[in-house]
């Protein structure tokens, strides 16, 4: 009934919102016996109990309770023995704490272990022998050994009783310390001759239900007269010893005086009513009464020791004294750091003051020796916050960065205030979990790649690479092209490794270079990305043959060039002009004479394409000359084209020029080659055109200078000049038809001088008609 009332009272106190849960439990309950429904008392659902990882931790080394997270029931782990747990306490209370994580919460609790009557009173000796002198007077009191009962309260020792006899009665005496002990009271004088020995049964009874008893045999030996009992100088000896006192150190010397003589006056000493642990720590010399230390004291185990010394004389009379040894604390225990809760990892974006771990520091010493303080070694972004009952919280103090420090090894040092100061350390490893706070970074801002024109489909030309300082999925980078509106991409990219592939064959003459934007996106949430530029340069291949611009291949068959028979070696006959749509070495052109009517009469400039006489023209040379000029480039494989030139050796320019002019067909302005010419010319850069014009001008000036020096130049036209010589100068002209895209490049016919009117003409001279025709032709479109 009392246990039920205490239980109900504890539950009521818990439900009032107190910070401490209080329960009671009878000792000797079986394993897994029910203690309380903690979830109900705390008002926490079972799902919260599991989610928050609730658990119970008992104070001290032994864990007496366990908490079932599925039911919320607090049970005992093993059978509890109050006498073993609290051997010297009337009230036995076990303290525990209920820990919750996520969020962190700590609730204190205590369980009072109620005593049950499971121990019987026990006498230190089963048989007590008293040697009593026959001269002992009636009413004398003879103290007996007290029984001990490990139970407490009503279950402890309550009374003594004595077997009925005619000599002795039983009485309870009270010592100065308040302790009860049995004593015999002699009712009538003993007579050794009548009865030398008396046997009595002493019974000790406790107050439990059912009651338990313990017995001891009291044997009274009647001896000859010994009318003095030993007397100790003090009833209680107080001794103070440091716990680090060495073994065999003298503790105290107790002395009992007996005025009797002989054997009756000699006192022998022994421990009585002393615990087994004290008997192991202390030894006594039975003759000298010296007590010395035989073991190692431990203040944390027992703060004091009580021993009863019995001094017995030779006649069997004895007296008692007590020895109280107070153990003084010495700073011999280092602080103990006990981790209660720790987070295995913490996010790098955790705000400051986030709880990382909870631990308790315990020092078994007392006073300043047991007072502790904690600190963190090194400069780390963490701090310690004391809470209560020597508990500390390890918290973050600043922002964390996993990319800079992915793991912290935190060393916590606990130090007491004793002399000398003792320390202990505990290392806590905290992993920093990644947050997607770093975008990918390309190794280059602009990647330059090259590919030959006429490439294969899906040709790999290179790769881009981006790294992400994050970890795991946050560092997984995928690649993609940034789409351009209205443009079809020429490349594709592998999303996994960033390799770039050409989708279709390219033509250097159409596209020489292009660039695309590439994005790298990580796998975080939200994803972060970066961009880089990929520039693709197309390398030229020799896939275009040279194209002859002058003379036009389809017009050279009938139209010819005039060469005077007086021409000397090196005379410029005409110039072959060709272009190549390729670039670089593939567009370097070389000219050579492939076939000629007179192989040794003409030569072609290797780089200039100029057709000149290799020797002076002779009368034996045929009037009609046909030359095949081959134009080839420097590419691999080499490509070439050819053009056929028709040349006429003439004595005089006027008549031959008229005949050639009459036979020359009218240029077809709509010919496809004219349109092709414009396309080719428009593709040639301005620099090439300027260079070509400059070269032509230089060449013309050189030819005129050479003709002056060799005597082939036209005579100066003056009023006195009657020469019939023809001019040998040639000019280049580009003619465009107005209103059309057709054009014609001509190597003009020889320009004949116009003689002023009034000058006499030679016989058969047709210069005036030729000049007038030339003047008339200047006004025609395309000239």
NUBA-57605 format. One line per field, with one value per residue (C-alpha): x, y, z; residue number from 1. Coordinates in pm, whole numbers, plus 50000, padded with zeros to 5 digits. Example, Ala and Ser with C-alpha at 12.3 -4.5 7.8 and 13.67 -1.06 7.14 Angstrom:
# residues 2
c1 [51230, 51367] $
c2 [49550, 49894] $
c3 [50780, 50714] $
num [1, 2] $
***
This chain:
# residues 783
c1 [50000, 50283, 50455, 50138, 50089, 50449, 50412, 50091, 50255, 50557, 50337, 50138, 50455, 50579, 50254, 50260, 50530, 50831, 51168, 51237, 51060, 51029, 50940, 50978, 51055, 51084, 51415, 51462, 51223, 51287, 51475, 51279, 51032, 50808, 50913, 50702, 50546, 50782, 50614, 50280, 50426, 50608, 50313, 50524, 50385, 50560, 50643, 50815, 50994, 51143, 51209, 51391, 51599, 51507, 51725, 51799, 52143, 52203, 52458, 52767, 52926, 52629, 52329, 52027, 51743, 51650, 51384, 51181, 51131, 50845, 50635, 50780, 50812, 51103, 51223, 51510, 51797, 51890, 51755, 51827, 51970, 51930, 52180, 52446, 52372, 52328, 52495, 52509, 52211, 51863, 51728, 51846, 51782, 51905, 51934, 51894, 51840, 51616, 51789, 51609, 51775, 51639, 51591, 51818, 51639, 51748, 51502, 51619, 51465, 51512, 51394, 51380, 51463, 51232, 51360, 51200, 51267, 51509, 51784, 51774, 51957, 52305, 52532, 52903, 52970, 52747, 52870, 52956, 53161, 53152, 53378, 53215, 53358, 53147, 53187, 52993, 52716, 52350, 52232, 52560, 52527, 52714, 52709, 52669, 52759, 52491, 52332, 52337, 52055, 52123, 51763, 51650, 51347, 51088, 51264, 51576, 51660, 51391, 51422, 51616, 51485, 51657, 51585, 51417, 51661, 51698, 52020, 51996, 51749, 51787, 51793, 51863, 52136, 52198, 52545, 52663, 52625, 52261, 52313, 52119, 52296, 52180, 52311, 52263, 52155, 52258, 51954, 52123, 52468, 52650, 52796, 53065, 53034, 52663, 52674, 53011, 52862, 52533, 52415, 52165, 52002, 51994, 51734, 51738, 51410, 51345, 51018, 50947, 50651, 50703, 50952, 51302, 51521, 51881, 52027, 52353, 52459, 52570, 52793, 52853, 53167, 53183, 53541, 53713, 53681, 53793, 53623, 53770, 53696, 53928, 53869, 53968, 54112, 53857, 53531, 53577, 53911, 53896, 54162, 54205, 54400, 54475, 54361, 54711, 54857, 55105, 55042, 55179, 55132, 55035, 54678, 54620, 54702, 54414, 54487, 54265, 54367, 54280, 54375, 54376, 54701, 54839, 54640, 54332, 54507, 54655, 54432, 54421, 54267, 54060, 53818, 53450, 53138, 53361, 53280, 53476, 53608, 53748, 53908, 54085, 54213, 54325, 54520, 54562, 54833, 54648, 54913, 55017, 54676, 54841, 54625, 54803, 54700, 54724, 54554, 54490, 54227, 53990, 53791, 53558, 53475, 53429, 53468, 53497, 53553, 53416, 53577, 53493, 53785, 53725, 53975, 53952, 54145, 54268, 53956, 53726, 53607, 53615, 53533, 53472, 53588, 53529, 53780, 53647, 53880, 53795, 53945, 54075, 54037, 54345, 54337, 54403, 54121, 54140, 53820, 53610, 53445, 53134, 52978, 52602, 52506, 52708, 52619, 52822, 52804, 52683, 52584, 52824, 52535, 52442, 52387, 52614, 52526, 52419, 52459, 52711, 52758, 52648, 52881, 52929, 53248, 53273, 53550, 53518, 53718, 53550, 53581, 53820, 53966, 53632, 53564, 53631, 53651, 53663, 53829, 53881, 54238, 54338, 54159, 53847, 53502, 53345, 53269, 53165, 52853, 52797, 52437, 52374, 52503, 52848, 52696, 52844, 52717, 52960, 52828, 52940, 53072, 53115, 53014, 53159, 53308, 53341, 53558, 53815, 53789, 53584, 53647, 53726, 53908, 53811, 54014, 53831, 54048, 53892, 54094, 54018, 54105, 54311, 54677, 54838, 54579, 54485, 54359, 54198, 54118, 53850, 53870, 53554, 53550, 53290, 53230, 53106, 52839, 52834, 52593, 52577, 52738, 53005, 52927, 53135, 53452, 53594, 53969, 53964, 53740, 53785, 53869, 54023, 53989, 54059, 53926, 54007, 53740, 53549, 53566, 53380, 53049, 53069, 53443, 53583, 53781, 53852, 53689, 53607, 53654, 53488, 53542, 53319, 53462, 53156, 53128, 52900, 52601, 52672, 53004, 52866, 52902, 52699, 52768, 52535, 52544, 52385, 52127, 52143, 51813, 51781, 52111, 52162, 52461, 52756, 52879, 52745, 52880, 52891, 52702, 52915, 53276, 53253, 53388, 53309, 53200, 53148, 52800, 52852, 53130, 53256, 53379, 53667, 53564, 53221, 53303, 53653, 53571, 53274, 53217, 52955, 52877, 52900, 52738, 52843, 52572, 52621, 52378, 52290, 51955, 51919, 52175, 52454, 52614, 52892, 52966, 53268, 53324, 53444, 53602, 53635, 53878, 53842, 54171, 54194, 54243, 54346, 54001, 53987, 54177, 54320, 54077, 54222, 54079, 54274, 54264, 53924, 53959, 53658, 53765, 54128, 54070, 53985, 54107, 54484, 54773, 54994, 55367, 55591, 55854, 56107, 56047, 56364, 56417, 56212, 55939, 55609, 55352, 55067, 55000, 54806, 54604, 54464, 54321, 54267, 53976, 54194, 54425, 54782, 55010, 54714, 54664, 55029, 55022, 55298, 55289, 55470, 55463, 55318, 55312, 55421, 55441, 55797, 55925, 56218, 56049, 55842, 55872, 55628, 55715, 55696, 55523, 55404, 55237, 55389, 55444, 55760, 55980, 56267, 56471, 56434, 56167, 56309, 56170, 56171, 55922, 55568, 55318, 55069, 55188, 54983, 55084, 54935, 55005, 54962, 54866, 54917, 54893, 55119, 54866, 54860, 54733, 54838, 54563, 54605, 54429, 54546, 54474, 54557, 54701, 54694, 54971, 55025, 55363, 55311, 55525, 55293, 55026, 54768, 54653, 54691, 54503, 54217, 54201, 54208, 53941, 53714, 53755, 53717, 53371, 53164, 53201, 52900, 52811, 52584, 52853, 52858, 53229, 53172, 52945, 53198, 53462, 53264, 53214, 53584, 53692, 53454, 53603, 53956, 54056, 54121, 54485, 54528, 54355, 54569, 54881, 54782, 54716, 55046, 55229, 55061, 55154, 55512, 55531, 55394, 55644, 55926, 55812, 55799, 56140, 56278, 56130, 56288, 56622, 56602, 56474, 56129, 55939, 55700, 55855, 55752, 55477, 55565, 55470, 55796, 55759, 55669, 55762, 55538, 55644, 55370, 55356, 55430, 55279, 55007, 54756, 54537, 54175, 53876, 53548, 53206, 52884, 52653, 52341, 52462, 52674, 52871, 53227, 53517, 53884, 54086, 54449, 54398, 54518, 54813, 54725, 54791, 54870, 54643, 54818, 54707, 54508, 54708, 55011, 55099, 55039, 55256, 55149, 54890, 54882, 54555, 54637, 54368, 54098, 54233, 54259, 53913, 53780, 53960, 53818, 53476, 53515, 53600, 53246, 53098, 52985, 53231, 53543] $
c2 [50000, 50240, 50168, 50237, 50568, 50670, 50574, 50776, 51070, 51056, 51043, 51341, 51540, 51454, 51564, 51904, 52010, 51961, 51925, 51602, 51269, 51082, 50715, 50441, 50074, 49788, 49610, 49254, 49311, 49080, 49183, 49411, 49491, 49789, 50118, 50385, 50494, 50782, 50873, 50915, 51112, 51347, 51376, 51261, 51039, 50714, 50839, 51146, 50923, 50724, 51017, 51212, 50908, 50917, 50717, 50689, 50733, 50656, 50846, 50659, 50358, 50122, 50161, 50035, 50125, 50103, 50289, 50108, 50359, 50157, 50157, 50445, 50217, 50249, 49910, 49780, 49609, 49377, 49281, 49564, 49490, 49796, 49668, 49633, 49968, 50174, 49973, 50254, 50469, 50469, 50618, 50469, 50690, 50621, 50919, 50907, 51144, 51115, 51253, 51365, 51458, 51670, 51901, 51833, 51808, 51676, 51570, 51461, 51168, 50966, 50629, 50547, 50185, 50072, 49825, 49482, 49249, 49020, 49010, 48849, 48990, 48840, 48827, 48875, 48545, 48244, 48176, 48435, 48313, 48512, 48423, 48565, 48562, 48397, 48700, 48920, 49087, 49076, 49352, 49358, 49432, 49229, 49385, 49141, 49162, 49342, 49182, 49362, 49381, 49517, 49625, 49970, 50125, 49892, 49602, 49656, 49508, 49597, 49380, 49112, 48823, 48572, 48215, 48178, 48105, 48172, 48371, 48637, 48878, 49082, 49457, 49702, 49949, 50274, 50394, 50754, 50740, 50637, 50279, 49995, 49689, 49392, 49339, 49065, 49159, 48918, 48835, 48631, 48533, 48270, 47963, 47791, 47479, 47465, 47539, 47616, 47692, 47836, 47822, 48083, 48147, 48512, 48596, 48914, 49006, 49265, 49451, 49324, 49126, 48841, 48890, 48752, 48643, 48570, 48373, 48343, 48103, 48273, 48051, 48171, 48029, 48089, 48153, 48244, 48597, 48874, 49177, 49444, 49488, 49668, 50040, 50230, 50576, 50709, 50570, 50706, 50762, 51015, 50976, 51164, 51000, 51121, 50877, 50858, 50740, 50459, 50105, 50007, 50361, 50373, 50488, 50493, 50307, 50232, 50143, 49973, 49959, 49668, 49708, 49335, 49151, 48860, 48712, 48902, 49231, 49150, 49284, 49148, 49347, 49254, 49408, 49342, 49464, 49591, 49560, 49326, 49613, 49789, 49466, 49447, 49802, 49801, 49556, 49546, 49410, 49211, 49272, 49635, 49760, 49941, 49981, 50033, 50069, 49753, 49865, 50171, 50419, 50566, 50874, 50821, 50470, 50545, 50876, 50722, 50392, 50286, 50008, 49867, 49743, 49495, 49471, 49145, 49071, 48732, 48675, 48713, 49061, 49304, 49655, 49830, 50147, 50286, 50410, 50659, 50708, 51006, 50979, 51310, 51372, 51403, 51515, 51169, 51143, 51305, 51461, 51219, 51338, 51138, 51208, 51201, 51305, 51395, 51481, 51272, 51548, 51904, 52100, 52372, 52620, 52555, 52885, 52989, 52854, 52517, 52237, 51977, 51764, 51734, 51592, 51581, 51631, 51436, 51438, 51188, 51409, 51663, 52035, 52215, 51878, 51791, 52134, 52131, 52360, 52284, 52442, 52369, 52333, 52552, 52822, 52647, 52786, 52612, 52713, 52544, 52648, 52516, 52417, 52251, 51970, 51985, 51940, 52130, 52198, 52212, 52475, 52630, 52981, 53094, 53002, 52674, 52602, 52238, 52325, 52482, 52236, 51917, 51775, 51910, 51711, 51891, 51823, 51908, 51947, 51915, 52042, 52031, 52295, 52068, 52081, 51966, 52026, 51712, 51713, 51475, 51508, 51383, 51408, 51465, 51427, 51638, 51589, 51891, 51789, 51962, 52232, 52336, 52677, 52660, 52682, 52481, 52647, 52590, 52546, 52805, 53092, 53029, 52690, 52694, 52381, 52311, 52073, 52010, 52091, 51803, 51625, 51307, 51308, 51307, 51371, 51444, 51767, 51820, 51855, 52111, 52054, 52213, 52133, 52192, 52247, 52083, 51710, 51425, 51506, 51877, 51825, 51613, 51834, 51794, 51984, 52132, 52375, 52713, 52737, 53033, 53149, 53091, 52903, 52535, 52411, 52258, 52072, 51854, 51790, 51483, 51579, 51350, 51420, 51745, 51602, 51817, 51651, 51799, 51712, 51766, 51824, 52182, 52389, 52623, 52844, 52894, 52888, 52956, 52978, 52982, 52975, 52830, 52880, 52576, 52559, 52337, 52265, 52079, 51829, 52035, 52176, 52442, 52371, 52619, 52671, 52849, 52917, 52908, 52979, 52715, 52859, 52615, 52702, 52524, 52426, 52449, 52143, 52151, 52080, 52359, 52362, 52690, 52895, 53090, 53441, 53559, 53466, 53304, 52942, 52945, 53263, 53187, 52959, 53234, 53550, 53566, 53781, 53970, 53944, 54159, 53973, 54226, 54126, 54051, 53802, 53890, 54062, 54051, 53879, 53837, 53742, 53440, 53534, 53256, 53235, 52951, 52950, 52774, 52958, 52947, 52701, 52545, 52877, 52927, 52901, 52807, 52856, 52644, 52598, 52256, 52261, 52503, 52512, 52637, 52495, 52731, 53050, 53136, 53097, 53147, 53315, 53050, 53280, 53574, 53386, 53632, 53489, 53630, 53550, 53326, 53444, 53694, 53613, 53509, 53505, 53127, 53106, 53011, 53297, 53104, 52990, 52783, 52763, 52548, 52701, 52475, 52636, 52423, 52487, 52373, 52164, 51795, 51640, 51893, 52033, 52209, 52361, 52473, 52741, 52753, 53071, 53150, 53388, 53555, 53677, 53990, 54236, 54528, 54575, 54768, 54517, 54222, 54398, 54471, 54113, 53988, 54239, 54136, 53770, 53817, 53720, 53951, 53868, 53703, 53923, 53659, 53388, 53193, 53247, 53618, 53559, 53315, 53583, 53825, 53558, 53478, 53839, 53923, 53640, 53771, 54000, 54368, 54315, 54064, 54296, 54592, 54379, 54249, 54597, 54719, 54428, 54499, 54865, 54778, 54523, 54768, 55030, 54779, 54669, 55027, 55098, 54783, 54872, 55214, 55060, 54792, 55024, 54864, 55151, 55354, 55660, 55991, 56143, 56484, 56693, 56597, 56226, 56025, 55686, 55396, 55195, 55049, 55093, 54785, 54892, 54682, 54777, 54574, 54669, 54543, 54621, 54599, 54613, 54876, 54742, 54381, 54165, 54033, 54145, 54084, 54089, 54168, 54173, 54461, 54458, 54682, 55045, 55218, 55586, 55826, 56055, 56411, 56527, 56689, 56461, 56278, 55909, 55665, 55457, 55205, 55343, 55270, 55432, 55690, 55432, 55217, 55511, 55626, 55276, 55259, 55593, 55477, 55160, 55356, 55468, 55119, 54953, 54703, 54860] $
c3 [50000, 50085, 49756, 49560, 49740, 49669, 49305, 49264, 49438, 49203, 48894, 49015, 49074, 48724, 48563, 48728, 48480, 48709, 48547, 48737, 48697, 49024, 49059, 49313, 49268, 49510, 49509, 49386, 49095, 48803, 48497, 48256, 48537, 48468, 48626, 48455, 48128, 48049, 47721, 47894, 48182, 47947, 47709, 47415, 47141, 47057, 46708, 46854, 47103, 46817, 46588, 46855, 46955, 47320, 47554, 47924, 48080, 48447, 48647, 48743, 48581, 48606, 48379, 48569, 48335, 47970, 47771, 47505, 47222, 47078, 47395, 47596, 47902, 48144, 48272, 48482, 48306, 48589, 48930, 49177, 49518, 49738, 49991, 49722, 49559, 49876, 50154, 50409, 50315, 50457, 50135, 49806, 49505, 49153, 48924, 48549, 48259, 47954, 47645, 47333, 47007, 46725, 46908, 47197, 47535, 47873, 48146, 48488, 48668, 48982, 49104, 49472, 49537, 49816, 50064, 50100, 50389, 50210, 50472, 50813, 51113, 51137, 51439, 51378, 51560, 51580, 51927, 52188, 52479, 52802, 53088, 53400, 53743, 53997, 54215, 53971, 54162, 54069, 53843, 53651, 53284, 53025, 52674, 52384, 52019, 51819, 51517, 51178, 50930, 50581, 50541, 50647, 50805, 50943, 50774, 50980, 51318, 51571, 51880, 52068, 52280, 52508, 52582, 52923, 53207, 53577, 53573, 53310, 53160, 52837, 52807, 52517, 52590, 52406, 52325, 52303, 51925, 51964, 51859, 52027, 52155, 52368, 52716, 52975, 53327, 53597, 53809, 54080, 54195, 53992, 54155, 53954, 54167, 54106, 53728, 53564, 53219, 53101, 52734, 52615, 52277, 52168, 51901, 51686, 51509, 51235, 51168, 50818, 50697, 50728, 51004, 50983, 51271, 51344, 51635, 51820, 52093, 52414, 52620, 52976, 53134, 53506, 53612, 53916, 54044, 53813, 53944, 53708, 53341, 53098, 53056, 52736, 52768, 52517, 52397, 52043, 51867, 51579, 51307, 50977, 50693, 50342, 50079, 49936, 50268, 50210, 50336, 50682, 50806, 51175, 51217, 51592, 51910, 52149, 52512, 52768, 53132, 53368, 53736, 53788, 53814, 53624, 53347, 53458, 53400, 53056, 52777, 52425, 52141, 51836, 51588, 51641, 51466, 51181, 50810, 50596, 50381, 50691, 50807, 50468, 50491, 50855, 51066, 51446, 51668, 51932, 52193, 52136, 52014, 51723, 51414, 51084, 50722, 50515, 50192, 49976, 50083, 49828, 49924, 49629, 49749, 50120, 50295, 50642, 50818, 51156, 51358, 51702, 51911, 52190, 52470, 52671, 52988, 53100, 53301, 53000, 53081, 52795, 52697, 52362, 52199, 51851, 51598, 51338, 51041, 50820, 50470, 50335, 49966, 49748, 49389, 49246, 48991, 48652, 48514, 48310, 47989, 47902, 47562, 47585, 47233, 46925, 46568, 46326, 46064, 46040, 45733, 45625, 45610, 45973, 46153, 46440, 46784, 46638, 46895, 46779, 47090, 47451, 47714, 48087, 48287, 48613, 48871, 49155, 49387, 49614, 49678, 49447, 49354, 49195, 49045, 48671, 48372, 47998, 47698, 47328, 47203, 46909, 46713, 46589, 46499, 46798, 47157, 47480, 47670, 48024, 48095, 48431, 48646, 48476, 48129, 47836, 47486, 47195, 46955, 46629, 46666, 46305, 45953, 45824, 45483, 45379, 45080, 45311, 45602, 45542, 45889, 46232, 46498, 46815, 47127, 47450, 47758, 48103, 48402, 48773, 49031, 49255, 49340, 49123, 48850, 48658, 48302, 48055, 47688, 47454, 47077, 46880, 46502, 46323, 45952, 45755, 45504, 45169, 45051, 44689, 44731, 44459, 44087, 43840, 43712, 43365, 43335, 43053, 42959, 42587, 42438, 42091, 41878, 41514, 41253, 40889, 40638, 40479, 40811, 40904, 41086, 41472, 41472, 41818, 41815, 42184, 42521, 42786, 43155, 43456, 43820, 44119, 44467, 44624, 44690, 44596, 44381, 44420, 44237, 43952, 43645, 43325, 43005, 42745, 42453, 42504, 42224, 41985, 41845, 41473, 41443, 41390, 41589, 41408, 41716, 41994, 42342, 42562, 42877, 43095, 42995, 42796, 42468, 42159, 41832, 41483, 41356, 40981, 40727, 40714, 40419, 40489, 40201, 40363, 40735, 40857, 41226, 41458, 41831, 42062, 42430, 42660, 43003, 43295, 43552, 43879, 44034, 44340, 44439, 44321, 44048, 43978, 43639, 43451, 43086, 42859, 42490, 42246, 41931, 41642, 41364, 41029, 40868, 40494, 40268, 39908, 39768, 39504, 39175, 39042, 38826, 38532, 38515, 38213, 37942, 37958, 37860, 37625, 37445, 37380, 37087, 36842, 37007, 37001, 37107, 36861, 36885, 36668, 36478, 36601, 36964, 37154, 37433, 37744, 37553, 37752, 37539, 37785, 38147, 38277, 38584, 38807, 39158, 39405, 39655, 39912, 40147, 40267, 40096, 39916, 39730, 39628, 39244, 39004, 38625, 38369, 37995, 37928, 37547, 37274, 36893, 36928, 37258, 37287, 37174, 37483, 37860, 38150, 38484, 38759, 39008, 38795, 38506, 38257, 37908, 37759, 37467, 37557, 37256, 36983, 36726, 36388, 36040, 36046, 36331, 36231, 36227, 36440, 36779, 37025, 37394, 37675, 38018, 38326, 38660, 38972, 39345, 39633, 39826, 39893, 39678, 39416, 39190, 38857, 38555, 38213, 37952, 37581, 37429, 37059, 36947, 36607, 36490, 36280, 36098, 36139, 36407, 36204, 35946, 36181, 36450, 36210, 36102, 36456, 36552, 36269, 36351, 36729, 36845, 37058, 37425, 37573, 37870, 38003, 38014, 38343, 38373, 38408, 38705, 38846, 38810, 39027, 39292, 39299, 39301, 39585, 39794, 39754, 40034, 39982, 40062, 39780, 39531, 39627, 39604, 39261, 39127, 39264, 39104, 38765, 38781, 38867, 38587, 38329, 38430, 38408, 38057, 37936, 38082, 37917, 37580, 37596, 37681, 37406, 37133, 37102, 37258, 37054, 36891, 37030, 36826, 36710, 36420, 36242, 36305, 35995, 36137, 36056, 36370, 36582, 36960, 37169, 37499, 37661, 37927, 38160, 38200, 38398, 38231, 38395, 38199, 38342, 38514, 38526, 38752, 38456, 38414, 38184, 38253, 37941, 37855, 37606, 37258, 37166, 37191, 36861, 36856, 36681, 36440, 36445, 36147, 35883, 35919, 35604, 35603, 35430, 35136, 35237, 35590, 35761, 36095, 36076, 36034, 36315, 36549, 36473, 36537, 36871, 36972, 36876, 37078, 37391, 37423, 37411, 37734, 37868, 37709] $
num [1, 2, 3, 4, 5, 6, 7, 8, 9, 10, 11, 12, 13, 14, 15, 16, 17, 18, 19, 20, 21, 22, 23, 24, 25, 26, 27, 28, 29, 30, 31, 32, 33, 34, 35, 36, 37, 38, 39, 40, 41, 42, 43, 44, 45, 46, 47, 48, 49, 50, 51, 52, 53, 54, 55, 56, 57, 58, 59, 60, 61, 62, 63, 64, 65, 66, 67, 68, 69, 70, 71, 72, 73, 74, 75, 76, 77, 78, 79, 80, 81, 82, 83, 84, 85, 86, 87, 88, 89, 90, 91, 92, 93, 94, 95, 96, 97, 98, 99, 100, 101, 102, 103, 104, 105, 106, 107, 108, 109, 110, 111, 112, 113, 114, 115, 116, 117, 118, 119, 120, 121, 122, 123, 124, 125, 126, 127, 128, 129, 130, 131, 132, 133, 134, 135, 136, 137, 138, 139, 140, 141, 142, 143, 144, 145, 146, 147, 148, 149, 150, 151, 152, 153, 154, 155, 156, 157, 158, 159, 160, 161, 162, 163, 164, 165, 166, 167, 168, 169, 170, 171, 172, 173, 174, 175, 176, 177, 178, 179, 180, 181, 182, 183, 184, 185, 186, 187, 188, 189, 190, 191, 192, 193, 194, 195, 196, 197, 198, 199, 200, 201, 202, 203, 204, 205, 206, 207, 208, 209, 210, 211, 212, 213, 214, 215, 216, 217, 218, 219, 220, 221, 222, 223, 224, 225, 226, 227, 228, 229, 230, 231, 232, 233, 234, 235, 236, 237, 238, 239, 240, 241, 242, 243, 244, 245, 246, 247, 248, 249, 250, 251, 252, 253, 254, 255, 256, 257, 258, 259, 260, 261, 262, 263, 264, 265, 266, 267, 268, 269, 270, 271, 272, 273, 274, 275, 276, 277, 278, 279, 280, 281, 282, 283, 284, 285, 286, 287, 288, 289, 290, 291, 292, 293, 294, 295, 296, 297, 298, 299, 300, 301, 302, 303, 304, 305, 306, 307, 308, 309, 310, 311, 312, 313, 314, 315, 316, 317, 318, 319, 320, 321, 322, 323, 324, 325, 326, 327, 328, 329, 330, 331, 332, 333, 334, 335, 336, 337, 338, 339, 340, 341, 342, 343, 344, 345, 346, 347, 348, 349, 350, 351, 352, 353, 354, 355, 356, 357, 358, 359, 360, 361, 362, 363, 364, 365, 366, 367, 368, 369, 370, 371, 372, 373, 374, 375, 376, 377, 378, 379, 380, 381, 382, 383, 384, 385, 386, 387, 388, 389, 390, 391, 392, 393, 394, 395, 396, 397, 398, 399, 400, 401, 402, 403, 404, 405, 406, 407, 408, 409, 410, 411, 412, 413, 414, 415, 416, 417, 418, 419, 420, 421, 422, 423, 424, 425, 426, 427, 428, 429, 430, 431, 432, 433, 434, 435, 436, 437, 438, 439, 440, 441, 442, 443, 444, 445, 446, 447, 448, 449, 450, 451, 452, 453, 454, 455, 456, 457, 458, 459, 460, 461, 462, 463, 464, 465, 466, 467, 468, 469, 470, 471, 472, 473, 474, 475, 476, 477, 478, 479, 480, 481, 482, 483, 484, 485, 486, 487, 488, 489, 490, 491, 492, 493, 494, 495, 496, 497, 498, 499, 500, 501, 502, 503, 504, 505, 506, 507, 508, 509, 510, 511, 512, 513, 514, 515, 516, 517, 518, 519, 520, 521, 522, 523, 524, 525, 526, 527, 528, 529, 530, 531, 532, 533, 534, 535, 536, 537, 538, 539, 540, 541, 542, 543, 544, 545, 546, 547, 548, 549, 550, 551, 552, 553, 554, 555, 556, 557, 558, 559, 560, 561, 562, 563, 564, 565, 566, 567, 568, 569, 570, 571, 572, 573, 574, 575, 576, 577, 578, 579, 580, 581, 582, 583, 584, 585, 586, 587, 588, 589, 590, 591, 592, 593, 594, 595, 596, 597, 598, 599, 600, 601, 602, 603, 604, 605, 606, 607, 608, 609, 610, 611, 612, 613, 614, 615, 616, 617, 618, 619, 620, 621, 622, 623, 624, 625, 626, 627, 628, 629, 630, 631, 632, 633, 634, 635, 636, 637, 638, 639, 640, 641, 642, 643, 644, 645, 646, 647, 648, 649, 650, 651, 652, 653, 654, 655, 656, 657, 658, 659, 660, 661, 662, 663, 664, 665, 666, 667, 668, 669, 670, 671, 672, 673, 674, 675, 676, 677, 678, 679, 680, 681, 682, 683, 684, 685, 686, 687, 688, 689, 690, 691, 692, 693, 694, 695, 696, 697, 698, 699, 700, 701, 702, 703, 704, 705, 706, 707, 708, 709, 710, 711, 712, 713, 714, 715, 716, 717, 718, 719, 720, 721, 722, 723, 724, 725, 726, 727, 728, 729, 730, 731, 732, 733, 734, 735, 736, 737, 738, 739, 740, 741, 742, 743, 744, 745, 746, 747, 748, 749, 750, 751, 752, 753, 754, 755, 756, 757, 758, 759, 760, 761, 762, 763, 764, 765, 766, 767, 768, 769, 770, 771, 772, 773, 774, 775, 776, 777, 778, 779, 780, 781, 782, 783] $
***
